[in-house]
Amino acid sequence: MNSLSLLENMRQISSDMVEAARANDWDRLVNLEQAVASMRNRLADNDEPVSSPAERARKFDLMKQILADDAEVRRHVEPWMQQVTSYLGKLPAGTADNG
């Protein structure tokens, strides 16, 4: 799969991540994030030749959209993480470590 295809797929998954975050579907969000991480690693290992100006522009647009989606996901995840951290901080010592 070439880098443009990888970015197109990553963009779709990042959009799905936004939907999962908005729905507080954390399990789905984690699974989608793992898929994106795998694609990101493949993209980093990709050493295809330099693309045309039009393809570079498309890649740039996709990356901007992915970053915007990431910001939206964080907007939903960070308050939830703060609640979890606050809750865990209020547990009596040893309560969260009941293996």
Secondary structure, 3 states (H helix, E strand, C coil): CCHHHHHHHHHHHHHHHHHHHHCCCHHHHHHHHHHHHHHHHHHHHCCCCCCCHHHHHHHHHHHHHHHHHHHHHHHHHHHHHHHHHHHHHHCCCCHHHCC
